[in-house]
Every structure is written in structure tokens, then in C-alpha cells.
């Protein structure tokens, strides 16, 4: 058994200073230790996939100079499969994973772990994520972390430590571990836009406005998977663009990680209604940690447009109302691009800004796909924002 301090300090010496995850009793000592050190960051995430995506955003903003750890119980590993297979693997955004081994063969555990326990190693192998047991002794720490760092630097992909029961000694939590901020008062503009009689703008109309307003060198635009990223690319390809592929619903967590780790940047997340519905817990996380340099624009056409325009349930809810309730500094919903322009030009707010812009379905014919490979898109963006070297190409 090791002490929490021994692991965290050995990891810190190798550049790991950001932690995000969903708790497990096995992880409690590490979480408690990290939360009590003001030089480290622990972010409590709504689900395990968001933790992976957020740490990917931290890596995007910092490279080897700002490494991150995503922590989760293996029962939630399934929630992280999408970003692990189509974000971190595809874009080569490395991170250390600590995955607890509930239901480990030979160990008596709760019935819900009876299947996941035995198949955890196989799942990691299928995802091409090298793994080893979490070190059982102080002497094993440095070699394990060095193997992880070497793999991450060589491949640009995650490495996992699988933690059996009883590997880390208890460490008590002292003081308040709530998100480090007070809730700002939200200025919500919640006009009814479900009954507008004027023609809705197209997604292309909205993206043209974004391009007109996002030309500053300190602005980064992260576009959700599907037609959103492809249309943005077709209109104009810029080095400050990140075109997400796969990882549906993860663009906002990715943007949150980038915004928190790089407060010198203006980060604009382009989301879609189907993607936002998939991971609505991310709105609560954004509102809780409240970076003032994050703009969240949700283009809502009430459809999964990229897969045939099948309807979503977005007409039944108010995304802006949800964002306001989650603690965004401002939240608006609109149905015209004039409001979008005004929103992007608005004075600084004490926290993240949200807009839901209603758009109509449809996309230009024969939309191109980016000619750059995903890893090249990532590398170009990191060069543009001055991220340090250390992520494999």
C-alpha cells in the first residue's frame, strides 16, 4: 500500500497537475489529497466521458507542460469509450487514466461489477490502451509513471493504471472541496423562439457570423462533430479551428478543459442540439467552474441533421433556461443572426456565456471533409496557440 502523497508527488514531478473524474471509494484518498493542494486542480465531472474530454482539452492547451489524469471506476468505463476511441486516440491527445478494478476476479464485490470486473483488461486492450496494475509499493511508482509518460510521448495516446482494492492508504478531506467560486447572477434572455414566424437562419448563416467575429489570434473555435465542423471548414479553414470527429456531445467538455487551462484564450464551443442532449450534465460542470473566457453557442435545428435529419426532443425544452439554471453568467435564445453578432460582441461577463440559436435543417450539397488528418488539425492548433511540445504527431 502507498500513501496518496507518494503517488501525487511522483506524478507532479512528471508534469501531472490536472485531475478530473467521477469518484470511486478506491480513489477517495487521491481525490482528497489533490483537492487540498492549491497548486493542483481536481474537477468533479458529471460522467467519465466528460472527464476524458476535459483532460484532452487541458492537453490541447498545455502539451507535456500540463499533463492530466482522468479517474474513474471501471463500472463507468463504458461512458468513456466514445472519447477514448474517437477523440484521444484519433487526435493523439494523451492522458493518464486511473481506473479502479471493482469486481476483480477472485475478489468478492457487488453484483453490478460481476461482468465488468473480469472484462476490464480486455476492454482496454480492445481500445489499444496499454495498462498495468496501479503500483502496490513506493518503489514501483517511478517505473510505472515513467512507462506511462514514455508511451504518451511516443504515441500521443492514453496509458492506464488499473487500481485494485487497497492500493492507496486513507487520506482525510479537510475543509471545503466545493468548486472554487460563487455562483454569478445569470442575465438570461429567454424570449420565446419556438413560435417565430420569420424564416430561421441556416447553419451556414450562423457560421458566417462566427467567422466574422472570431478572427482574433487569441480566439479558438471548437466545432462539434458532423455537419457543423464540415460546414465551418467549407466556409474557411483557419489554424484556430478544431474540427471534432466522433466523440458526440464532448465538444463542450473539451472546450471547458482548454478554457480553464488557458485563460489567455477566448474559447468558442460550437455545439448542436443532439450533441448537447447526449451530455447535458456538462452544462452543470461549465456553470460550476465558470471560466469567463468560454462562449458556448448551441445551433439548434431540432434534428440530427448529419444522419438524416431525424428529430430530437429539443422543441420540448429551453436550453437557455437550463444553462441559466446551471449557473452560466448569461444565457440567451434567439432565432436571428443579428442577436448572435450582438452576443459575440457583448462586454465581458463574470463567467461563461451561452446562446441557443434556432436554425433550420439542411446543409450545402457535397460538403467537403477536412483534408488535414485529425492529428494534423490538433498539431496546427497547438502551434497556433503556442502550446509546448511533447504531444506525439
C-alpha positions as CSV (number, residue, x, y, z in Angstrom):
1,X,0.0,0.0,0.0
2,X,1.2,3.5,-0.8
3,X,0.3,6.9,0.5
4,X,-1.7,9.4,-1.6
5,X,1.1,11.9,-1.3
6,X,3.6,9.5,-2.7
7,X,1.7,9.0,-5.9
8,X,0.6,12.5,-6.4
9,X,4.0,14.0,-5.8
10,X,5.7,11.5,-8.1
11,X,3.1,12.3,-10.8
12,X,3.6,16.1,-10.2
13,X,7.3,15.7,-10.8
14,X,6.4,14.3,-14.3
15,X,4.1,17.2,-15.1
16,X,0.7,15.8,-14.0
17,X,-1.1,18.7,-12.3
18,X,-4.7,18.4,-13.6
19,X,-7.2,15.7,-12.4
20,X,-10.8,15.1,-13.4
21,X,-13.1,12.3,-12.8
22,X,-16.1,10.6,-11.2
23,X,-15.4,9.2,-7.7
24,X,-14.9,5.7,-6.5
25,X,-14.1,4.7,-2.9
26,X,-10.8,3.3,-4.2
27,X,-9.9,6.8,-5.5
28,X,-11.0,8.8,-2.4
29,X,-7.5,9.2,-0.9
30,X,-6.1,10.6,-4.2
31,X,-9.1,13.0,-4.7
32,X,-8.9,14.2,-1.2
33,X,-5.1,14.9,-1.5
34,X,-5.4,16.7,-4.8
35,X,-8.3,18.9,-3.6
36,X,-6.3,20.2,-0.7
37,X,-3.3,21.3,-2.8
38,X,-3.9,24.8,-4.4
39,X,-1.2,24.1,-7.0
40,X,-3.2,21.1,-8.3
41,X,-6.7,21.0,-10.0
42,X,-9.4,18.4,-9.5
43,X,-12.6,18.8,-11.4
44,X,-15.7,16.8,-10.5
45,X,-17.3,15.7,-13.7
46,X,-20.9,14.6,-14.5
47,X,-19.7,11.4,-16.2
48,X,-16.5,9.6,-17.1
49,X,-16.5,10.6,-20.8
50,X,-16.6,14.2,-19.8
51,X,-13.5,13.6,-17.6
52,X,-11.6,12.2,-20.6
53,X,-12.7,15.1,-22.9
54,X,-11.9,17.8,-20.3
55,X,-8.4,16.4,-19.8
56,X,-8.0,16.2,-23.6
57,X,-8.7,20.0,-23.6
58,X,-6.1,20.6,-20.9
59,X,-3.6,18.7,-23.0
60,X,-4.6,20.7,-26.1
61,X,-3.8,23.8,-24.2
62,X,-0.6,22.7,-22.4
63,X,1.0,19.7,-24.1
64,X,3.7,17.9,-22.0
65,X,4.0,21.0,-19.8
66,X,0.5,20.5,-18.4
67,X,-0.4,16.8,-18.2
68,X,-3.7,15.5,-16.9
69,X,-5.2,12.4,-15.2
70,X,-8.7,11.1,-15.8
71,X,-10.0,9.0,-12.9
72,X,-13.0,6.7,-12.9
73,X,-14.5,3.4,-11.5
74,X,-14.4,0.7,-14.1
75,X,-18.2,0.5,-14.0
76,X,-18.2,3.8,-15.8
77,X,-15.5,2.9,-18.3
78,X,-18.3,2.4,-20.9
79,X,-19.2,6.1,-20.6
80,X,-15.7,6.9,-21.7
81,X,-15.4,4.6,-24.7
82,X,-16.5,7.2,-27.2
83,X,-13.9,9.9,-26.4
84,X,-11.3,7.3,-25.8
85,X,-11.8,5.8,-29.2
86,X,-12.6,8.8,-31.3
87,X,-11.1,11.8,-29.5
88,X,-7.9,10.9,-27.6
89,X,-7.0,8.1,-30.0
90,X,-7.9,9.9,-33.2
91,X,-6.4,13.3,-32.4
92,X,-3.5,11.9,-30.3
93,X,-4.3,13.7,-27.1
94,X,-2.5,11.7,-24.4
95,X,-3.6,11.4,-20.7
96,X,-3.1,9.1,-17.8
97,X,-6.1,7.0,-16.8
98,X,-6.6,5.7,-13.3
99,X,-9.4,3.1,-13.5
100,X,-10.4,1.2,-10.4
101,X,-10.8,-2.5,-10.6
102,X,-14.1,-3.3,-9.0
103,X,-15.2,-6.9,-9.5
104,X,-11.6,-8.1,-10.0
105,X,-11.6,-11.9,-10.4
106,X,-11.1,-13.5,-7.0
107,X,-12.4,-10.6,-5.1
108,X,-15.9,-10.5,-3.6
109,X,-17.8,-7.4,-4.7
110,X,-21.2,-6.0,-5.5
111,X,-23.3,-7.9,-8.2
112,X,-23.2,-4.9,-10.7
113,X,-19.4,-5.5,-11.0
114,X,-19.7,-9.2,-11.8
115,X,-19.3,-8.7,-15.6
116,X,-17.3,-5.5,-15.8
117,X,-14.6,-6.7,-13.4
118,X,-13.4,-9.7,-15.5
119,X,-13.6,-7.8,-18.8
120,X,-11.9,-4.5,-17.8
121,X,-8.5,-5.6,-19.1
122,X,-9.9,-6.9,-22.4
123,X,-11.8,-3.6,-22.9
124,X,-8.6,-1.6,-22.5
125,X,-6.8,-3.9,-24.9
126,X,-9.6,-3.6,-27.5
127,X,-9.3,0.2,-27.3
128,X,-5.5,-0.2,-27.8
129,X,-4.8,1.4,-24.4
130,X,-1.7,-0.1,-22.7
131,X,-2.3,-0.8,-19.0
132,X,-0.7,-2.1,-15.9
133,X,-1.6,-2.6,-12.2
134,X,-1.6,0.6,-10.1
135,X,1.7,0.3,-8.1
136,X,1.5,-1.5,-4.9
137,X,4.6,0.0,-3.4
138,X,6.6,3.2,-3.3
139,X,9.4,1.5,-5.2
140,X,7.0,0.7,-8.1
141,X,5.7,4.3,-8.6
142,X,8.5,5.9,-10.6
143,X,8.9,3.0,-13.0
144,X,5.2,2.8,-13.7
145,X,4.8,6.6,-14.2
146,X,7.9,6.6,-16.4
147,X,6.4,3.9,-18.6
148,X,3.2,5.9,-18.9
149,X,5.0,9.1,-19.8
150,X,7.2,7.3,-22.4
151,X,4.2,5.8,-24.1
152,X,2.3,9.1,-24.1
153,X,5.2,10.9,-25.6
154,X,5.9,8.2,-28.2
155,X,2.3,7.6,-29.3
156,X,0.3,10.6,-28.2
157,X,-2.3,8.3,-26.7
158,X,-3.5,7.4,-23.2
159,X,-2.0,4.9,-20.7
160,X,-3.9,3.3,-18.0
161,X,-3.2,2.3,-14.4
162,X,-5.8,-0.2,-13.2
163,X,-6.2,0.1,-9.4
164,X,-7.2,-3.0,-7.3
165,X,-8.7,-2.5,-3.9
166,X,-6.5,-1.3,-1.1
167,X,-3.6,0.2,-3.1
168,X,-3.7,3.7,-1.5
169,X,-4.0,4.4,2.2
170,X,-6.8,6.6,3.5
171,X,-6.3,10.3,3.4
172,X,-8.9,12.5,5.1
173,X,-10.5,15.5,3.4
174,X,-10.1,18.8,5.3
175,X,-12.1,21.9,4.6
176,X,-14.5,22.7,1.7
177,X,-14.0,20.9,-1.6
178,X,-16.7,22.7,-3.5
179,X,-15.9,24.3,-6.9
180,X,-13.8,27.4,-6.1
181,X,-16.2,30.2,-6.9
182,X,-19.5,31.8,-6.1
183,X,-22.4,31.5,-8.4
184,X,-22.8,34.6,-10.7
185,X,-26.2,36.1,-11.2
186,X,-27.3,35.0,-14.6
187,X,-28.7,37.5,-17.0
188,X,-31.0,35.3,-19.1
189,X,-32.7,36.4,-22.2
190,X,-35.3,33.7,-22.6
191,X,-37.5,35.0,-25.4
192,X,-39.9,32.5,-26.9
193,X,-38.4,31.5,-30.2
194,X,-40.4,28.3,-30.8
195,X,-43.2,30.2,-32.4
196,X,-41.2,32.7,-34.6
197,X,-42.9,33.5,-37.9
198,X,-39.8,34.7,-39.7
199,X,-37.6,32.3,-41.6
200,X,-35.0,30.7,-39.5
201,X,-31.3,31.2,-40.4
202,X,-29.3,28.3,-41.8
203,X,-26.3,26.8,-40.0
204,X,-24.2,28.4,-42.8
205,X,-25.6,31.8,-42.0
206,X,-24.7,31.3,-38.3
207,X,-21.2,30.1,-39.1
208,X,-20.5,33.0,-41.4
209,X,-21.3,35.3,-38.4
210,X,-18.9,33.3,-36.2
211,X,-16.1,33.6,-38.8
212,X,-16.7,37.3,-39.0
213,X,-16.3,37.7,-35.2
214,X,-13.7,35.0,-34.4
215,X,-10.7,36.3,-36.4
216,X,-8.7,37.4,-33.3
217,X,-5.5,35.5,-32.8
218,X,-6.4,34.6,-29.3
219,X,-9.7,33.0,-30.3
220,X,-10.1,29.3,-30.7
221,X,-13.2,27.7,-32.3
222,X,-14.0,24.1,-31.5
223,X,-16.8,22.7,-33.7
224,X,-18.9,19.7,-32.8
225,X,-18.9,16.5,-34.9
226,X,-20.9,16.2,-38.1
227,X,-22.1,19.0,-40.4
228,X,-21.1,21.7,-38.0
229,X,-17.4,21.1,-38.3
230,X,-17.6,20.3,-42.0
231,X,-19.5,23.5,-42.9
232,X,-17.1,25.6,-40.9
233,X,-14.2,24.0,-42.8
234,X,-16.0,24.5,-46.1
235,X,-16.6,28.2,-45.4
236,X,-13.0,28.9,-44.3
237,X,-10.2,26.8,-42.9
238,X,-8.2,28.6,-40.2
239,X,-5.4,27.4,-37.9
240,X,-7.5,28.4,-34.8
241,X,-10.2,25.8,-35.8
242,X,-10.6,22.3,-34.2
243,X,-13.0,20.1,-36.2
244,X,-14.2,17.4,-33.8
245,X,-14.9,14.0,-35.3
246,X,-16.8,11.4,-33.3
247,X,-17.0,12.0,-29.5
248,X,-20.5,13.2,-29.9
249,X,-21.5,15.5,-27.0
250,X,-17.9,16.1,-25.9
251,X,-17.0,19.4,-27.5
252,X,-18.2,21.4,-24.5
253,X,-16.1,19.4,-22.0
254,X,-13.1,19.7,-24.4
255,X,-13.6,23.5,-24.6
256,X,-14.0,23.7,-20.8
257,X,-10.6,22.0,-20.3
258,X,-9.0,24.3,-22.8
259,X,-10.6,27.4,-21.3
260,X,-9.7,26.6,-17.7
261,X,-6.1,25.7,-18.6
262,X,-5.6,28.7,-20.9
263,X,-7.3,31.8,-19.5
264,X,-5.4,33.8,-22.1
265,X,-7.6,32.4,-24.9
266,X,-11.2,33.1,-26.0
267,X,-12.7,29.7,-26.4
268,X,-15.8,29.3,-28.5
269,X,-17.6,25.9,-28.5
270,X,-20.0,25.2,-31.4
271,X,-22.5,22.7,-30.2
272,X,-25.6,21.0,-31.6
273,X,-28.9,20.1,-30.0
274,X,-28.5,16.4,-30.4
275,X,-24.9,16.5,-29.0
276,X,-25.9,18.7,-26.1
277,X,-28.8,16.4,-25.2
278,X,-26.4,13.5,-25.1
279,X,-24.3,15.0,-22.4
280,X,-26.4,17.7,-20.7
281,X,-24.5,17.2,-17.4
282,X,-21.7,19.2,-19.0
283,X,-23.7,22.4,-18.7
284,X,-23.8,22.0,-14.9
285,X,-20.0,21.4,-14.9
286,X,-19.4,24.6,-17.0
287,X,-21.6,26.6,-14.7
288,X,-19.9,25.3,-11.6
289,X,-16.3,26.1,-12.7
290,X,-17.3,29.2,-14.6
291,X,-14.5,30.2,-16.9
292,X,-15.1,33.8,-18.1
293,X,-13.3,33.0,-21.4
294,X,-15.8,30.4,-22.6
295,X,-18.5,31.1,-25.2
296,X,-21.0,28.2,-25.7
297,X,-23.0,28.5,-28.9
298,X,-25.6,25.8,-29.5
299,X,-27.1,25.6,-33.0
300,X,-30.5,24.1,-32.5
301,X,-32.3,22.8,-35.6
302,X,-34.3,20.2,-33.6
303,X,-32.7,17.4,-35.7
304,X,-29.8,15.0,-36.0
305,X,-29.0,16.7,-39.3
306,X,-25.8,14.9,-40.1
307,X,-27.5,11.5,-40.1
308,X,-30.7,12.2,-42.0
309,X,-32.5,15.0,-40.0
310,X,-34.2,12.6,-37.5
311,X,-36.0,14.7,-34.9
312,X,-34.5,15.4,-31.5
313,X,-36.6,16.4,-28.4
314,X,-35.2,19.9,-28.3
315,X,-38.5,21.6,-29.1
316,X,-39.7,20.4,-25.7
317,X,-37.1,22.2,-23.6
318,X,-35.3,25.5,-23.2
319,X,-31.5,25.1,-23.5
320,X,-31.0,28.7,-22.4
321,X,-33.2,28.1,-19.4
322,X,-31.1,25.1,-18.5
323,X,-27.9,27.0,-18.9
324,X,-29.2,29.8,-16.7
325,X,-30.2,27.3,-14.0
326,X,-26.7,25.7,-14.3
327,X,-25.0,29.0,-13.4
328,X,-23.8,30.4,-16.7
329,X,-23.2,34.1,-16.4
330,X,-25.5,34.8,-19.3
331,X,-27.9,32.7,-21.4
332,X,-29.9,33.7,-24.5
333,X,-32.0,32.0,-27.1
334,X,-32.6,33.6,-30.4
335,X,-33.7,33.0,-34.0
336,X,-31.7,35.6,-35.9
337,X,-28.0,36.1,-36.6
338,X,-28.2,39.8,-35.5
339,X,-28.7,38.6,-31.9
340,X,-25.7,36.2,-32.4
341,X,-23.5,39.1,-33.5
342,X,-24.5,41.2,-30.5
343,X,-23.9,38.2,-28.2
344,X,-20.4,37.7,-29.5
345,X,-19.7,41.5,-29.2
346,X,-21.1,41.8,-25.7
347,X,-19.0,43.1,-22.8
348,X,-17.1,40.7,-20.6
349,X,-19.2,38.6,-18.2
350,X,-18.2,37.1,-14.9
351,X,-18.5,33.6,-16.2
352,X,-19.3,31.5,-19.3
353,X,-21.8,32.8,-21.9
354,X,-24.4,30.7,-23.6
355,X,-26.6,31.2,-26.7
356,X,-29.1,28.8,-28.3
357,X,-29.7,29.9,-31.8
358,X,-32.5,28.3,-33.7
359,X,-31.6,27.3,-37.2
360,X,-33.3,25.4,-40.0
361,X,-32.3,21.9,-41.1
362,X,-30.3,21.2,-44.2
363,X,-26.7,21.6,-45.4
364,X,-24.9,22.5,-48.6
365,X,-24.5,19.7,-51.1
366,X,-21.3,17.8,-51.3
367,X,-19.8,19.2,-48.1
368,X,-16.1,18.5,-48.0
369,X,-14.2,16.9,-45.2
370,X,-11.0,18.5,-43.8
371,X,-8.0,17.5,-45.9
372,X,-5.8,17.6,-42.8
373,X,-5.9,14.4,-40.7
374,X,-7.3,14.9,-37.2
375,X,-3.9,14.7,-35.6
376,X,-2.7,17.4,-38.0
377,X,-5.6,19.6,-37.1
378,X,-4.7,19.3,-33.5
379,X,-1.0,19.9,-34.1
380,X,-1.7,23.0,-36.2
381,X,-4.0,24.4,-33.5
382,X,-1.4,23.7,-30.8
383,X,1.2,25.6,-32.8
384,X,-1.2,28.5,-33.3
385,X,-1.8,28.9,-29.5
386,X,1.8,28.3,-28.6
387,X,1.3,25.0,-26.7
388,X,4.6,23.5,-25.6
389,X,6.0,20.5,-27.4
390,X,5.6,17.0,-26.2
391,X,2.5,15.5,-27.8
392,X,3.3,13.0,-30.5
393,X,2.2,13.8,-34.1
